[in-house]
Amino acid sequence: MSADQAGGLTAFAPAKINLTLRAGPPRADGYHPVQSLVVFADWGDTLHAAPADELSLRLDGPHAAALADDTHNLVLKAAWALRAAADQPGLGASLILEKHLPVASGIGGGSADAAAALRVLNTLWDLNFSTRELAEIGGVVGADVPACVWSRPLLMEGIGERIRLLPAWPELDAIIVNPGKALSTADVFRAWDTKGGHLAIEALARVPVAGDNAVALALATAGHNDLEEPAMTLEQSIKDVLGELNRLAGGRLARMSGSGASCFALTDSADAARESAAELAQRHPGWTIQPVKLGGVA
């Protein structure tokens, strides 16, 4: 978090990457239990907050238009939830969201924005909630928001409310690719349910520990994303992206993130990520392609 002019603050809202994702059968309330190794990229949205009498939000950036008709943006939902938790409904702020992440793309953009709002307004309004308390408030806003409040390598369980931080998790070089197709998380889960054969998810007794890149890569490779196949039945471009990522020189692992359609590839080095991104951009100018470091950035 950094300071803006005129007493304002800026918070970074990093892209969330599910290195692995298991999804269990739906519960009675319709939510699916999950188990996911989650890391965060050094690429994301930016939220500016300044003191104001009223609460307002303005959208800016290359993907702002996709949210123009969203009257209940998660940033505002997070602000309302924070005011309610503090029992101070009159708190105001002028918010500007620079939207760089594709919308409905499986990399947690909306959840990251909500988490950034919780962090920055907690400071701006001098509320002094702890990170753990902010994560609990975030659970009211959305299932992925608690993980995004922490924005560190973690294991996410339950419906997202159980967070266990991953000690000594290393940075990983990667590229993120989005084919420019929005995909509804609810639709993907419905396709997953139609497929059937869900296995119940048992909570891990211990969190995975990775002290170096080789162990982290092995842990990621040993998992998979349960939603990848049902997502591909809804959006063919995911298969196209994964095909390209699996052919990259210097690529180590290619997988879809979240409910798609964004995918990622872990690479041998930062140079390999940059070169692969440039190569793919030449062939697919309509895709969003970003070389990144994956780790924790909050």
N, C-alpha and C positions, 0 to 999 in steps of 0.2 A: 504494500500500500504506500502511495506517495501523496505529497501535498500538491494541490492545485493553487491557483491564485485566489484571492479573496476568501481565504478560509476554507476552500473546498478540498476534497480528497479524491484520489483515483484508486480503483481496485482492479486487478487483473482477473479475468474469468477464463481459466485455461480449458482447452479441449480435454475431455475425459476419454480414455481409451480402455476398453475391456480386453485385457490380454487373453483372458479366458472368461467363459460365461456358461454356467449351467442353469437351467430353468426347470423347476419342478411342476407338478400338476397344480392347477388353480385351487386356492383355498375357498372356503365357503363365502368369503367376501369378494371373490373374483380376482384377488391379487395372486401373482405367482411368486413363490419363494425362489430366490436365486442364490448363487454362490459365484463370486467373480473376483479375479485378480485385476485391480484397477490401478492405472498410473495416469499421470497428467502431462500434457505437452507444454512446451514453451511457446505455444501459439494459441491465441484465443481472442475473446472480446475484451473491451475496456469499459468500465463504468465510472463516470464522473459524478460526484455528489457535492452540492454546495448548499449552504444554509438558505432556507426560504420559509415563508409563512405557510405555504401550502405544499402538498406532495404532488409532484408532476414528473412526467417522463417524456423525454424526446429521443427519437431514434435517429441514428446516423450510421454511416459506414456502408460497405458494398452489399450487405445482405439485409439492410434495414427495410427495404420494400416488402420483403416476405413477411414482415411482422406488422405492416401498416394497418391491417384490419383486426389485429388482436387487441381487443379492449381489456383483456385480463392478462396482460403480460406477466410472466412469473416474477419479474423484478418488482412490480407493484404488489403482487401477492405476497412476496417476501417482506416488503416494507410494511404492509398491513399486518402481517403475522407478528413482526417484530414490535410494532406499536402495541398490539394486543397483549403480547407477552410482558411488555413493560408497563401495561396499563396507562399508556399515555397516547390516546387516540388523536391528539391534536398536533403531534410532531410533524414537521414539514421538511421537505428537501427538494431541491431542483436536481433531477437526475438526467444524465445524458448517456445513452448506451451506444457505444461504437460497435456495430455488429459486423464482425469479420468471419465468424464461423457460419457455415451453411445451416439452414434451419431444417429440423426434422431429419437429421442425418446420422444419428447413432453415436454422436460424440459429446452428448450432454450439454449442448450450448445453452439451452434455456435454464437447465439446472445450475450450470456454472454461473450464469448471470444472476440467478436468484441468490446463490451462495455469496457472490460478490456483493450484492445489495445488503445481505445480512452483515457481512464483515464491515463494509464501509459505513453503513448507517449506525452500527453499534458504536463505532468510534466517533462519527460526526455528532451523534446524539448523546455521547458520553454515558452509555447504558451499562458498560462493564460486564456484559455477559461473557462467560468463558467460551472457548471454542466448542467444548462439549455441549454447553447449553445452546449455542447457536445451531449446532447440528440437530439437536432435538427440536428446536423451533422449525428448522428447515424440513423436517420430516412431515410437517403439516402442509408444506407447500408442494412437495413432490418426492417420490421415492429415491431419486438420485441426488437430491439436494444435500443430505447429510454427508455423503462421500465428497461432494464438491466443496463443502465448507472446509473440510480438512485439506483437500487438494494435495495429498501426499500419497505415496504408494500404500495400498491398503487391500485388505480382504473384506469384501462386502457380502453380508449374508442376511437371511430373513427376507424382507421385501426392500432392503436397503438401509434399515435402521440399525443393524448390528455391524459396527465398524471395528476392524482390528488393524492397527497400523503395522506395516511390514518393516521390520528393523533392517537397517543396512542394505536396503534395496538399491542397486546401482542405477545410474543413468543408462538409457539405451538409445542408440541412434535409430531413426526410423523415418519413413515417409507416410503421410496420411493422404489418401485419395478419396475424393467424393465425386461421383459421376454426374452430379447436378440433378439428381432425382430425390425428391422428398419421399419419405416412407413413414407411414403411421405405425408407431409402436403397438397400438392396440390391434391393428390389422395383422401384424407379424405374430403376435401372441395368439390370435385367433387361428392363424394358419398352423402354428405350433400345436395348438390344442386339437385341431382337426387331424393332424398327423398321428396323434395318440402315442401310447407307449412311454409316457413320462415316468421317470424314476424318482422316488422320493429323495430329497437331498438331506444328507446327514451333515451336521455341523462338524467342521474339522476340529480335532482336539488341540492342534497346535497350528500357529500361523506359519506359512512357508517363509523360510529365511534364505536370502540369496546375498552372499557377500561379494560376489563378482558377476561379471556379465555372463560367463559360461553357465553358472548355476541358474541365474535368472532366465536365460534362454531355454535351458532344459525344463524348468518348471512351466514356462509358458507353452513350450512345444508339447508337453505331456497333456495339456488340456485341449479344449476346443470351445467353439461357440455353438450351443444348441440351436440358436435362432438363425444360424447361417443358411441352412437348407430351406426352412420355410420362407425366409426373406427372399431367397433366390427364386422361389416359385411366384413371388409377387413382382419382382424387379430383376429382369434379365441382366441389366447392366452390372449387377454385383458380380456375376460370373465372369463378365468381361474384365472387370477391374482385377479380380483375383487371378485371372489368367495372365494378365500383364505383370502383376506383382510377383507371381511365381516364376516368371522367366527373367527376372532382373539379375544382372551380374552383381554379386555382393549381397544379395538378399538371403536372409536366414529363415524367416517365417512370415507367411502372409495369411491374414485372417480378417474377417469382418469384425467391426466393433459394434457392441450394443445390438440394437435391432436394425442396423444398417441405415442407409446404403453405404456409409463410409467404411473403408477398409484401410488396413495398415500393413506395412512390411517392415520388419526389423532388419537392419543392415549391419554390415561389418564395421562401418565407420561413418563419421559425419560426412566425409568426402564422398563416400559411396551413396549416401542419402541424397546429397545435393546433385550428384551426377545422374542418379536415377530419376530424380524429380525433373531435371531439365530434359532428359531423354523422353520421359512420358509426356511432358508438356508439349513437346514438338509433335507427338503423334495424336494427342488428345487435347486440343486447345480449349474444348468446352468443359473439361474436368477441372476441379479445384485440387491442386497438388501442392503439398507443403512438406519440406524436410523439417524434422523436429528432433528435439531431445525429449525423451520420455522419462519422467521421474516425478519429482514433487516441486511445485513452484509457488505455493501459497506463502 
